[in-house]
Amino acid sequence: MSIATYIHVEDVADALIKCALDKRGKNQIFNLSNDCKFSDIVSAVLLYNNLKCSLLCCPEKVVRALVLFFSQFIKLPLTKNRIDALVSKTTYSSRKIQEFLAFIPSVSIAEFAVEYSKTIDAEK
């Protein structure tokens, strides 16, 4: 299960305001993350676009080998760094800021991906 550790800019701004206004945030270091599965983001965008929601999953080693081979001949949009990001299982706990300042992200990343898709559609 690949994890996206994104957080919406509005939630970042909210966290910064809480840190500025609450003395308990002074001289503290907080992680901000709104972890969700990459598959949830992809599924939400596919559903919005009325596309079939079956995700094709390929073994990581096979994809890495194919990218390594074909990248010698053509420029691919898929790179080693992008594969690394897509298979990341790293999470960052936001528990400290939740406990100190009662901060909880309010924007679902999967829902934001759908909203962003809508704005792209409107611009077309």
ABEGO torsion letter per residue (X at the ends): XBBBABBBAAAAAAAAAAAAABAAABGBBBBBBBBBBAAAAAAAAAAAAGBBABBBBBBAAAAAAAAAAAAAABBBABBAAAAAAAABABBBBAAAAAAAAGBBBABBAAAAAAAAAAAAAAAX
